[in-house]
């Protein structure tokens, strides 16, 4: 178990304060604001703890309203919207300093048989043929901007291997497409609720980058203000998260200081695990 994965599992183990009221903490990493994937995953865990164990999340929709403060706990208040014979619906509000910073709606379902199809996974080079994070740091981080170097040097619970590094080293305008192999940096417990929460956590990584490819920028650029606005996710098939997954992303549109990005998470064998959509703030900073 890596220290980073151990820390992630620790912050997902929310403290129950009262019925339908939970408290979560942030890792001590010196971040200026709470990572959006953390809030999504903690809110999902809070909702799951009010659901019977034989029902699992199939979709979630969240809105980021204020930046989270990593120095203080986050309170998660769960509203039991509906308990049906097959489906359960929950609404969760994340609160800090007396104000809502994030809201989540999630739906849970018992496992049922049904029709089954999916789109094919893109034909992509396998993760073993790509540069690993250790080599990436050694080759490319020496002359990278401080914020890029800090991001990649930090130990993380999720390991990433981008199929292409061109957008990190070039200012050319590229097609708004990105493929990244991702995997858990450590063992994930055999618990579908925890597996879904970690999948939600990593689903917030790298998405906004894809919307910026067409403009020759990255989220590390000092020319823009970037932040997640909303996040939606659909869980199609359970996955033990014991191997690499391909995160295939595209951005169909950017306009009005917002960029839309979509993603699909596939197993190495091409099974579609989950689909993601996110709109983010992409505001150009004024030059005085």
C-alpha positions, 0 to 999 in steps of 0.5 A: 500500500502506497502512502498516498493510497493509504491517505486517500482511503483514510479521507474516504472513511468519513466520520459519522456525526449524526444520522445523515451527517458526516465529516471528512478531512483533506490530506495535508499536502499544502494545496491552496484548495481542495481537489474536486475529485476528493469532494466528489468521492467523499460526497458519494461515500456519504450518500452510500452510507445511507443506502442498503449494501446491495445497491450501488451508484449508477450515476452522479451529478455534482456542482462546484460552487465555492473552492474548498478550504483544505485546512478545515473539515468538510461537513456532508449533509445527506438528504434521503430523496427517495427509497424505491424497490429498485432505485434510491436517490440521494442529495448531498451538500458539502459545507465549509464555513457555514456555506455550501461548496459542492452539491451532489445528486446520486442514484443507486440501483440493485444489480439487474440483468438487461441489454448490454452493448458499448462503444469500442475502446480507441486503439491505443499503445499499451501502458508498458510501451509508454514512459513511466512517471519516474522517467517522465520526471527525470526527462521533462521536469528539469526545465518545467515551470515550478507549478508543473514540477510540483504537480508531477513530483507529488506522490499521488494515489493514482499513477498516470501515463499519458499516451502523448506528452506533446501538449506539455512541451509544445504551444501548438494548437492540437486536436482536443483529444487525450488518452491517458492510462491510469491505475491505482497506486496501491491496493484497492479494497474489494468493496464496490462502494470504495472502488466507485468512490476512487473511480470518481476521485480519479475521474476529475483528473486531467479533464480540463487539460483536454479542453485547452489543447485546441488553444495551445495551453494547459491548466498550468498556464498563468494566462487563464483561470481554470476550475471545475464547474460541474461533473457528471458520471455514469457507472456502467460496470463494476471494476476491481481497479487492479490493473491499468484503465484507459481514460479516453477524453475529448472536448467538443466545445469551448465558449463563453469562458467555459469548456466541455470535456467528455471521457470514457474509462475502459479496462485494458481489455476494452470493457467500458467501466464508466462515462464522464462529462464535465464543464469547467471555467476557462477564463482568460486573465486580463493583461493590464 
